[in-house]
Amino acid sequence: MSSKTKKPTSKSSKSTKVGIKTISKKIQEIKECINKVIVGQDEVIEAMLTALLADGHVLLEGVPGIAKTLMARAIAKAVSADFKRIQFTPDLMPSDVTGVMAFKPETGEFYFKQGPVFTNLLLADEINRAPPKTQAAMLESMQEKQVTIEKKTYPLPEPFIVFATQNPIETEGTYPLPEAQIDRFAFKVLVSYPEETEEAEIVFRFTGEYDSYDKLKEIKPVLTAEEVITLQKLVRKEVSIADDLAKYIVRIVNLTRESEEVYMGASPRASLWMTIAAKASAAMDGRTYVNPIDIQKVAKNVLRHRVLIKPEYEFDGTTSENIIDRILKHTPTPSIQT
């Protein structure tokens, strides 16, 4: 059963329409560049680029060896912006992430030595191998895009996007991420094994003269950091969403809190990210308005890490995916009148 709502009237000027079409064109160019290095994983790459336009952080979860790090590096190569990588390990300290006050003998004064978090695109590799104290060092930077040291606040460069990778929590030597930090990620994307034909292509392509990391050098920048900021603003300002679709998003998020199997549902932050991500999805498709498919496309990535299952139901095999699927299936979907 679905209700009908009018397609939102676009107030965009001709230049805005050109801008939205530019987003679609640039994203397609980035995908073509990434495909030189990555075989398959189309949905994961689509999600990462959606988050880039939505100005949101991404948590990639999957077993080792399925190109999580490589995908993040490939996107970073396609954007002409500052890129840094932090390899999270059990002995990593908070100051190794944010920076430290250092002494300068020539002047006899202390100065702030910036950590690797001061960048545009940050790869937080195997983030759940660091202890909670170090993980918590990322909270302020991910939410407020700043770092506070010795009561002084230092803004991070713009744009600032974190692509974090983690192994499944059952893997040896991992720590569960704090709930507050998990909620800082706009998306949690599950990265699975490639299909058999894709894996065969990986073997044929990258066991000769060049490996996959050699191929990274062939990726040419498609967007500058300044252009990313412009497109992010364009997505938020110029892509419209009908009232009924906004209420549809809020209803989906509220239903995650009402299930008896859940001890913590999605917060209002999820409603915000679903709306922004749906706008980014529409822009990537060359549209200036959101449709229900955009919302359904981003729903799982936004919600799966925010829906926490009660232990007794989790023991019986219930997952956040099951609950989100059920909600999407039974919630009436508004349709846009053309």
KOLGU-602130 format. One record per residue (C-alpha): residue number from 1; x, y, z negated; chain. Coordinates in nm, 4 decimals. Example, Ala and Ser with C-alpha at 12.3 -4.5 7.8 and 13.67 -1.06 7.14 Angstrom:
2
> i|xx|yy|zz|ch
> 1|1.2300|-0.4500|-0.7800|A
> 2|1.3670|-0.1060|-0.7140|A
END
This chain:
338
> i|xx|yy|zz|ch
> 1|0.0000|0.0000|0.0000|A
> 2|0.1334|0.3414|0.0894|A
> 3|0.0208|0.6991|0.0556|A
> 4|0.0730|0.9581|0.3261|A
> 5|0.2561|1.2831|0.2959|A
> 6|0.3327|1.5469|0.5520|A
> 7|0.6795|1.5533|0.6961|A
> 8|0.8522|1.8509|0.5345|A
> 9|0.8624|2.1549|0.7530|A
> 10|1.2224|2.2393|0.8318|A
> 11|1.3171|2.5999|0.7671|A
> 12|1.6530|2.5380|0.9276|A
> 13|1.7824|2.7726|1.1884|A
> 14|1.9301|2.6529|1.5145|A
> 15|2.2783|2.6778|1.3639|A
> 16|2.1720|2.4560|1.0733|A
> 17|2.0421|2.1881|1.3093|A
> 18|2.3762|2.1972|1.4858|A
> 19|2.5418|2.1625|1.1452|A
> 20|2.3377|1.8545|1.0535|A
> 21|2.4179|1.6987|1.3890|A
> 22|2.7827|1.7773|1.3234|A
> 23|2.7627|1.5721|1.0029|A
> 24|2.6311|1.2722|1.1947|A
> 25|2.8995|1.3104|1.4614|A
> 26|3.1866|1.3511|1.2135|A
> 27|3.0754|1.0536|1.0044|A
> 28|3.0622|0.8381|1.3161|A
> 29|3.4167|0.9474|1.4042|A
> 30|3.5351|0.8532|1.0552|A
> 31|3.3717|0.5108|1.0844|A
> 32|3.5474|0.4509|1.4155|A
> 33|3.8810|0.5423|1.2563|A
> 34|3.8205|0.3151|0.9570|A
> 35|3.7247|0.0251|1.1838|A
> 36|4.0852|0.0213|1.3082|A
> 37|4.1851|-0.0969|0.9620|A
> 38|3.8758|-0.2541|0.8042|A
> 39|3.6904|-0.5481|0.9577|A
> 40|3.3243|-0.5633|0.8496|A
> 41|3.2138|-0.4147|0.5149|A
> 42|2.9904|-0.1713|0.7070|A
> 43|2.7441|-0.1245|0.4196|A
> 44|3.0238|-0.0498|0.1730|A
> 45|3.1829|0.2083|0.4034|A
> 46|2.8401|0.3638|0.4676|A
> 47|2.7850|0.3949|0.0916|A
> 48|3.1278|0.5516|0.0328|A
> 49|3.0722|0.8107|0.3044|A
> 50|2.7229|0.8843|0.1715|A
> 51|2.8752|0.9502|-0.1709|A
> 52|3.1422|1.1731|-0.0148|A
> 53|2.8699|1.3938|0.1384|A
> 54|2.6693|1.3849|-0.1840|A
> 55|2.9783|1.4899|-0.3847|A
> 56|2.9530|1.1799|-0.6032|A
> 57|3.1999|0.9290|-0.7436|A
> 58|3.1974|0.5629|-0.6390|A
> 59|3.2724|0.2467|-0.8361|A
> 60|3.3650|-0.0479|-0.6121|A
> 61|3.3363|-0.3888|-0.7748|A
> 62|3.4619|-0.7137|-0.6306|A
> 63|3.7213|-0.9849|-0.6668|A
> 64|4.0847|-0.9089|-0.5723|A
> 65|4.1837|-0.9257|-0.2067|A
> 66|3.8704|-0.7986|-0.0302|A
> 67|4.0027|-0.4550|0.0776|A
> 68|3.8525|-0.2308|-0.1936|A
> 69|4.1723|-0.0283|-0.2238|A
> 70|4.2304|-0.0301|0.1504|A
> 71|3.8841|0.1148|0.2203|A
> 72|3.9437|0.4009|-0.0217|A
> 73|4.2816|0.4750|0.1348|A
> 74|4.1343|0.4630|0.4860|A
> 75|3.8681|0.7206|0.3981|A
> 76|4.1344|0.9373|0.2348|A
> 77|4.3392|0.9230|0.5573|A
> 78|4.0361|1.0369|0.7582|A
> 79|4.0001|1.3461|0.5387|A
> 80|4.2829|1.5988|0.5432|A
> 81|4.2898|1.6541|0.1672|A
> 82|4.5190|1.5849|-0.1258|A
> 83|4.5080|1.2180|-0.2257|A
> 84|4.6513|1.0471|-0.5311|A
> 85|4.6355|0.6972|-0.6734|A
> 86|4.6433|0.5844|-1.0353|A
> 87|4.7120|0.2183|-1.1019|A
> 88|4.5270|0.1480|-1.4257|A
> 89|4.7154|-0.0895|-1.6557|A
> 90|4.6816|-0.1863|-2.0253|A
> 91|4.9687|0.0472|-2.1240|A
> 92|4.8378|0.3527|-1.9337|A
> 93|4.7964|0.6544|-2.1636|A
> 94|4.5364|0.9349|-2.1316|A
> 95|4.8147|1.1858|-2.0652|A
> 96|4.9276|0.9717|-1.7705|A
> 97|4.5918|1.0579|-1.6116|A
> 98|4.5154|1.4158|-1.7124|A
> 99|4.8615|1.5621|-1.7727|A
> 100|5.0692|1.6736|-2.0692|A
> 101|5.2203|1.9814|-2.2304|A
> 102|5.5910|1.9762|-2.1422|A
> 103|5.8782|2.1832|-2.2790|A
> 104|6.0789|2.4063|-2.0448|A
> 105|6.4305|2.4557|-2.1902|A
> 106|6.5104|2.7548|-1.9668|A
> 107|6.2302|2.9639|-2.1172|A
> 108|6.1866|2.7878|-2.4496|A
> 109|5.8138|2.7580|-2.3793|A
> 110|5.5652|2.4797|-2.3233|A
> 111|5.3773|2.4519|-1.9947|A
> 112|5.1048|2.2233|-1.8655|A
> 113|5.2318|1.9516|-1.6338|A
> 114|4.9372|1.8370|-1.4265|A
> 115|4.8517|1.4678|-1.4074|A
> 116|4.7413|1.2825|-1.0934|A
> 117|4.3752|1.3650|-1.1647|A
> 118|4.4498|1.7072|-1.0118|A
> 119|4.3722|1.6119|-0.6545|A
> 120|4.0850|1.6059|-0.4040|A
> 121|4.0458|1.2320|-0.3559|A
> 122|4.1514|1.0083|-0.6434|A
> 123|4.1854|0.6324|-0.6171|A
> 124|4.1466|0.4878|-0.9675|A
> 125|4.2663|0.1374|-0.8902|A
> 126|4.1505|-0.1470|-1.1172|A
> 127|4.0066|0.1060|-1.3596|A
> 128|3.8804|-0.1607|-1.5993|A
> 129|4.2321|-0.2885|-1.6713|A
> 130|4.3021|0.0156|-1.8908|A
> 131|4.1791|0.0300|-2.2531|A
> 132|3.8700|0.2395|-2.3401|A
> 133|4.0756|0.5327|-2.4756|A
> 134|4.2392|0.5836|-2.1365|A
> 135|3.9149|0.5297|-1.9467|A
> 136|3.7554|0.7991|-2.1623|A
> 137|4.0178|1.0461|-2.0395|A
> 138|3.8268|1.0519|-1.7105|A
> 139|3.4918|1.1594|-1.8609|A
> 140|3.5377|1.5370|-1.8538|A
> 141|3.7070|1.5407|-1.5147|A
> 142|3.4385|1.3264|-1.3500|A
> 143|3.1421|1.5193|-1.4905|A
> 144|3.2646|1.8775|-1.5249|A
> 145|3.5545|1.8680|-1.2777|A
> 146|3.7963|2.0109|-1.5290|A
> 147|4.0555|1.9019|-1.7857|A
> 148|4.0920|2.0471|-2.1350|A
> 149|4.4364|2.0270|-2.2966|A
> 150|4.5319|2.2060|-2.6190|A
> 151|4.2009|2.3993|-2.6150|A
> 152|4.2705|2.5352|-2.2671|A
> 153|4.0611|2.4319|-1.9677|A
> 154|4.2066|2.3715|-1.6230|A
> 155|3.9686|2.3406|-1.3236|A
> 156|4.0240|2.0586|-1.0771|A
> 157|4.0585|2.1270|-0.7044|A
> 158|3.7523|2.1071|-0.4804|A
> 159|3.6319|1.8730|-0.3563|A
> 160|3.7030|1.6184|-0.6279|A
> 161|3.5866|1.2627|-0.5622|A
> 162|3.6858|0.9473|-0.7513|A
> 163|3.6906|0.6133|-0.5723|A
> 164|3.7406|0.3594|-0.8512|A
> 165|3.7874|-0.0135|-0.8047|A
> 166|3.7273|-0.2820|-1.0617|A
> 167|3.7316|-0.6576|-1.0824|A
> 168|3.4281|-0.8408|-1.2248|A
> 169|3.4302|-0.8094|-1.6020|A
> 170|3.4685|-1.1848|-1.6476|A
> 171|3.8143|-1.1581|-1.4873|A
> 172|4.1043|-1.2055|-1.7298|A
> 173|4.2653|-0.8883|-1.8653|A
> 174|3.9724|-0.6513|-1.8065|A
> 175|3.7828|-0.4167|-2.0408|A
> 176|3.4167|-0.3169|-1.9994|A
> 177|3.3777|0.0470|-1.8985|A
> 178|3.2008|0.2662|-2.1574|A
> 179|2.8361|0.3291|-2.0684|A
> 180|2.8992|0.7047|-2.0615|A
> 181|3.1692|0.6598|-1.8000|A
> 182|2.9677|0.4167|-1.5895|A
> 183|2.6924|0.6785|-1.5710|A
> 184|2.9411|0.9293|-1.4256|A
> 185|2.9552|0.7252|-1.1057|A
> 186|2.6909|0.8232|-0.8525|A
> 187|2.7198|0.4795|-0.6887|A
> 188|2.8223|0.1341|-0.7940|A
> 189|2.8833|-0.0696|-0.4795|A
> 190|2.9331|-0.4451|-0.4788|A
> 191|3.2005|-0.5621|-0.2344|A
> 192|3.1570|-0.9206|-0.1195|A
> 193|3.3672|-1.1666|0.0770|A
> 194|3.3737|-1.1111|0.4564|A
> 195|3.1769|-1.3354|0.6886|A
> 196|3.3695|-1.6268|0.8349|A
> 197|3.3947|-1.4635|1.1792|A
> 198|3.5119|-1.1381|1.0171|A
> 199|3.7749|-1.3196|0.8165|A
> 200|3.9001|-1.4887|1.1322|A
> 201|3.9287|-1.1448|1.2958|A
> 202|4.1269|-1.0204|0.9939|A
> 203|4.3687|-1.3111|1.0329|A
> 204|4.4135|-1.2540|1.4077|A
> 205|4.4480|-0.8767|1.3759|A
> 206|4.6817|-0.8427|1.0796|A
> 207|4.9237|-1.1364|1.0876|A
> 208|5.1249|-1.0219|1.3873|A
> 209|5.3647|-0.7333|1.4217|A
> 210|5.1546|-0.4965|1.2103|A
> 211|4.9621|-0.5469|0.8886|A
> 212|4.6580|-0.3531|0.7691|A
> 213|4.8638|-0.0892|0.5855|A
> 214|5.0667|-0.0216|0.9003|A
> 215|4.7370|0.0450|1.0780|A
> 216|4.6544|0.3155|0.8225|A
> 217|4.9104|0.5349|0.9971|A
> 218|4.6920|0.5349|1.3099|A
> 219|4.4030|0.7071|1.1308|A
> 220|4.3914|1.0763|1.2177|A
> 221|4.2096|1.3295|0.9955|A
> 222|3.8544|1.4064|1.1051|A
> 223|3.7587|1.6514|0.8286|A
> 224|3.9504|1.9023|0.6187|A
> 225|3.8838|1.9524|0.2479|A
> 226|3.7141|2.2837|0.3277|A
> 227|3.4875|2.1155|0.5831|A
> 228|3.3882|1.8501|0.3299|A
> 229|3.2785|2.1242|0.0880|A
> 230|3.0799|2.2947|0.3642|A
> 231|2.9031|1.9735|0.4623|A
> 232|2.8253|1.8899|0.0991|A
> 233|2.6557|2.2284|0.0572|A
> 234|2.4719|2.1823|0.3867|A
> 235|2.3334|1.8464|0.2718|A
> 236|2.1961|1.9883|-0.0527|A
> 237|2.0592|2.3114|0.0892|A
> 238|1.9323|2.2287|0.4365|A
> 239|1.8014|1.8720|0.4115|A
> 240|1.4472|1.8869|0.2712|A
> 241|1.2487|1.6296|0.0772|A
> 242|0.8686|1.6186|0.0551|A
> 243|0.7070|1.6451|-0.2883|A
> 244|0.5586|1.2951|-0.2640|A
> 245|0.9015|1.1478|-0.1878|A
> 246|1.0564|1.3288|-0.4836|A
> 247|0.7785|1.1852|-0.7043|A
> 248|0.8445|0.8423|-0.5496|A
> 249|1.2074|0.8648|-0.6640|A
> 250|1.1066|0.9687|-1.0155|A
> 251|0.8525|0.6848|-1.0322|A
> 252|1.1140|0.4259|-0.9339|A
> 253|1.3554|0.5549|-1.1984|A
> 254|1.0845|0.5642|-1.4669|A
> 255|0.9832|0.2047|-1.3935|A
> 256|1.3360|0.0892|-1.4777|A
> 257|1.2714|0.2101|-1.8345|A
> 258|0.9357|0.0342|-1.8686|A
> 259|1.0473|-0.3234|-1.7988|A
> 260|1.0500|-0.5455|-2.1088|A
> 261|1.3714|-0.7080|-1.9777|A
> 262|1.5649|-0.3815|-1.9990|A
> 263|1.7152|-0.2306|-2.3151|A
> 264|1.8342|0.0817|-2.1315|A
> 265|1.6865|0.2121|-1.8089|A
> 266|1.8151|0.4750|-1.5689|A
> 267|1.8441|0.8328|-1.6931|A
> 268|1.7250|1.1494|-1.5133|A
> 269|2.0757|1.1660|-1.3678|A
> 270|1.9706|0.8692|-1.1526|A
> 271|1.6763|1.0676|-1.0132|A
> 272|1.9117|1.3492|-0.9210|A
> 273|2.1624|1.1194|-0.7513|A
> 274|1.8928|0.9279|-0.5612|A
> 275|1.7616|1.2572|-0.4232|A
> 276|2.1030|1.3941|-0.3253|A
> 277|2.2161|1.0608|-0.1806|A
> 278|1.8934|1.0262|0.0194|A
> 279|1.9568|1.3732|0.1620|A
> 280|2.3110|1.2681|0.2568|A
> 281|2.1721|0.9534|0.4213|A
> 282|1.9293|1.1621|0.6255|A
> 283|2.2064|1.4003|0.7338|A
> 284|2.4248|1.1076|0.8421|A
> 285|2.1327|1.0008|1.0603|A
> 286|2.1097|1.3504|1.2103|A
> 287|1.7860|1.4479|1.0325|A
> 288|1.7005|1.7570|0.8273|A
> 289|1.4426|1.5715|0.6142|A
> 290|1.4385|1.2631|0.3918|A
> 291|1.2238|0.9606|0.4722|A
> 292|1.1410|0.6602|0.2475|A
> 293|1.4054|0.4439|0.4152|A
> 294|1.6772|0.6854|0.2985|A
> 295|1.5583|0.6437|-0.0598|A
> 296|1.5389|0.2651|-0.0389|A
> 297|1.8830|0.2508|0.1231|A
> 298|2.0544|0.4256|-0.1697|A
> 299|1.8379|0.2939|-0.4562|A
> 300|2.0437|-0.0109|-0.5544|A
> 301|2.3774|0.1699|-0.5396|A
> 302|2.2434|0.4442|-0.7672|A
> 303|2.0554|0.2193|-1.0105|A
> 304|2.2393|-0.1129|-1.0499|A
> 305|2.4899|0.0154|-1.3083|A
> 306|2.2301|0.2182|-1.4973|A
> 307|1.9823|-0.0646|-1.5627|A
> 308|2.1075|-0.2681|-1.8589|A
> 309|1.9463|-0.6053|-1.9286|A
> 310|1.8633|-0.7435|-2.2720|A
> 311|2.0995|-1.0305|-2.3592|A
> 312|1.8245|-1.2930|-2.3816|A
> 313|1.7053|-1.2162|-2.0277|A
> 314|2.0579|-1.1836|-1.8950|A
> 315|2.1302|-1.5300|-2.0336|A
> 316|1.8346|-1.6604|-1.8312|A
> 317|1.9838|-1.5158|-1.5125|A
> 318|1.7948|-1.1867|-1.4833|A
> 319|2.0010|-0.9108|-1.3216|A
> 320|1.9530|-0.5429|-1.2571|A
> 321|1.9280|-0.6347|-0.8877|A
> 322|1.6215|-0.8510|-0.9586|A
> 323|1.4471|-0.5691|-1.1409|A
> 324|1.5286|-0.3046|-0.8784|A
> 325|1.4074|-0.5361|-0.5992|A
> 326|1.0815|-0.5921|-0.7851|A
> 327|1.0288|-0.2208|-0.8450|A
> 328|1.0951|-0.1314|-0.4805|A
> 329|0.8613|-0.4067|-0.3629|A
> 330|0.5638|-0.3101|-0.5822|A
> 331|0.5915|0.0701|-0.5893|A
> 332|0.3621|0.2305|-0.3270|A
> 333|0.5747|0.3950|-0.0602|A
> 334|0.4731|0.7378|0.0729|A
> 335|0.4779|0.7619|0.4497|A
> 336|0.5567|1.0742|0.6487|A
> 337|0.2917|1.1959|0.8906|A
> 338|0.4372|1.2988|1.2250|A
END
